[in-house]
Amino acid sequence: MPFTLFHVGPGVLISLLLSRYVNSFSLLISTVFVDVEPLLYMVIYGYVVHGFLHTIPGAVLFGLVVGYLCYISRSYLNKIRKLLPWCQRYTLSSCLAGGVVGSLLHVFLDAPLYRDLQLLPLIGNPLYHTYDSFSLLFSYYTTLMLPLIYVVYFTYVKIKERRSDKS
């Protein structure tokens, strides 16, 4: 749960790499919002539990729901496309794929950190403690910085293209 913001970096990186195939907006939304479930557990019960959405079937189902909601909201989302300039596709398949990829990414980023996470249909969590904390945090910070650098560069190139088009 406290690492929710660390999911943004890898989510942006994956959405940049797969932008031809997935809707980046649904990918990023599903990457972050899977943690609504542990937040609810924390508010209601006072402790964090990774439940059904942090399983493989739960992540797929959640991703499909997020993807479908993004698809039916595409007319509104097209208006805010400037936030994600590389996000080009709003087809049903790209939105569904983005949602599923994002939620699965979240689950697999959480798996090495949390013992209570169950990677159903697998038994238990075979990925728990497969990385030491330093390596994991270093990779999160690295994947957070690389996409941000790319987004700044991409935005700079687009602004430069628009200015040259006006000339």
C-alpha positions in Angstrom: 0.0 0.0 0.0 2.6 2.6 0.8 4.3 1.9 -2.5 1.3 2.8 -4.6 3.1 5.8 -6.2 6.0 3.5 -7.2 3.6 1.7 -9.5 3.3 4.9 -11.6 6.9 4.7 -13.0 6.8 1.2 -14.2 3.2 1.8 -15.5 4.4 4.8 -17.5 7.3 2.8 -18.8 5.2 -0.2 -19.9 2.6 2.1 -21.4 5.3 3.9 -23.4 6.7 0.5 -24.6 3.2 -0.9 -25.5 1.5 2.3 -26.6 0.7 0.8 -30.0 -1.3 -2.0 -28.4 -2.7 -0.7 -25.1 -4.5 2.3 -23.9 -2.1 4.1 -21.6 -4.8 5.8 -19.6 -6.5 2.5 -18.7 -3.1 1.0 -17.9 -2.1 3.7 -15.6 -5.5 3.9 -13.8 -5.6 0.1 -13.2 -1.9 0.2 -12.1 -2.7 2.6 -9.3 -6.3 1.9 -8.3 -5.8 -1.8 -7.5 -4.8 -0.5 -4.1 -8.3 0.8 -3.4 -8.9 -2.7 -1.9 -6.1 -2.6 0.7 -7.1 1.0 1.5 -10.6 -0.1 2.3 -9.3 -2.9 4.5 -7.1 -0.4 6.3 -9.9 2.1 6.8 -12.5 -0.6 7.9 -10.3 -3.0 9.9 -7.2 -1.0 10.7 -4.7 -3.1 8.9 -3.6 -3.7 5.3 -4.7 -6.9 3.5 -4.2 -7.7 -0.1 -7.3 -9.5 -1.1 -8.9 -10.7 -4.3 -7.8 -7.8 -6.5 -4.2 -8.8 -5.7 -4.6 -12.2 -7.2 -4.2 -13.0 -10.9 -7.9 -13.6 -11.6 -8.9 -10.6 -9.5 -6.4 -8.4 -11.3 -7.6 -9.6 -14.7 -11.2 -9.0 -13.8 -10.4 -5.5 -12.3 -8.4 -4.6 -15.4 -11.3 -5.6 -17.7 -13.7 -3.4 -15.7 -11.3 -0.4 -15.8 -10.6 -1.0 -19.5 -14.3 -1.1 -20.3 -15.0 2.0 -18.2 -12.2 3.9 -20.0 -13.6 2.7 -23.4 -17.1 4.0 -22.6 -15.6 7.2 -21.3 -13.4 7.7 -24.4 -15.1 10.9 -25.6 -14.4 12.5 -22.3 -10.9 11.1 -22.0 -10.0 12.3 -25.5 -10.5 15.8 -24.2 -7.8 15.3 -21.6 -5.4 13.4 -23.9 -2.9 16.2 -23.6 -2.0 14.8 -20.2 -0.8 11.6 -21.9 0.4 12.7 -25.3 1.6 9.2 -26.2 -1.8 7.7 -25.5 -3.3 7.3 -29.0 -5.6 4.3 -29.0 -9.2 4.2 -27.6 -10.4 1.0 -29.1 -12.2 -1.6 -27.0 -9.3 -4.1 -27.3 -6.6 -1.5 -26.4 -8.6 -0.2 -23.4 -9.2 -3.8 -22.1 -5.6 -4.8 -22.7 -4.3 -1.6 -20.9 -6.5 -2.3 -17.9 -5.4 -6.0 -17.7 -1.7 -5.2 -18.2 -1.8 -2.4 -15.6 -3.5 -4.4 -12.9 -1.3 -7.5 -13.5 1.8 -5.2 -13.4 0.6 -3.9 -10.0 0.2 -7.4 -8.6 3.6 -8.6 -9.8 5.3 -5.4 -8.5 3.7 -6.1 -5.1 4.4 -9.8 -5.0 8.0 -9.6 -3.8 7.0 -7.2 -1.0 4.0 -8.7 0.7 3.6 -12.2 2.2 -0.2 -12.0 2.4 -0.5 -11.5 -1.4 -1.8 -14.8 -2.9 -0.9 -15.3 -6.6 -4.0 -17.5 -7.3 -4.2 -19.9 -9.1 -0.7 -20.5 -7.7 -0.4 -21.6 -4.1 0.8 -18.8 -1.9 3.2 -16.2 -3.1 6.4 -17.8 -4.6 7.7 -14.3 -5.5 7.8 -13.1 -1.9 11.3 -11.9 -0.9 12.8 -12.9 -4.3 14.6 -9.4 -4.3 16.3 -7.6 -1.5 14.7 -4.2 -0.5 17.5 -2.1 -2.0 17.3 -3.7 -5.4 13.6 -3.4 -5.5 13.5 0.2 -4.5 16.4 1.0 -6.9 14.4 -0.5 -9.7 11.2 1.4 -8.7 13.1 4.7 -8.6 14.8 4.0 -11.9 11.6 3.1 -13.7 10.1 6.2 -12.2 12.8 8.5 -13.5 13.2 7.0 -17.1 9.6 7.5 -18.1 9.5 11.0 -16.6 12.6 12.0 -18.6 10.9 10.5 -21.8 7.6 12.3 -21.1 9.5 15.6 -20.7 11.4 15.0 -23.9 8.3 13.8 -25.8 6.4 16.9 -24.7 9.4 19.1 -25.8 9.4 17.5 -29.2 5.7 17.9 -29.6 5.8 21.6 -28.6 8.7 22.2 -31.0 6.8 20.5 -33.9 3.7 22.6 -33.2 5.8 25.8 -33.2 7.5 24.8 -36.5 4.1 24.0 -38.0 2.9 27.5 -37.2 5.9 29.1 -38.8 
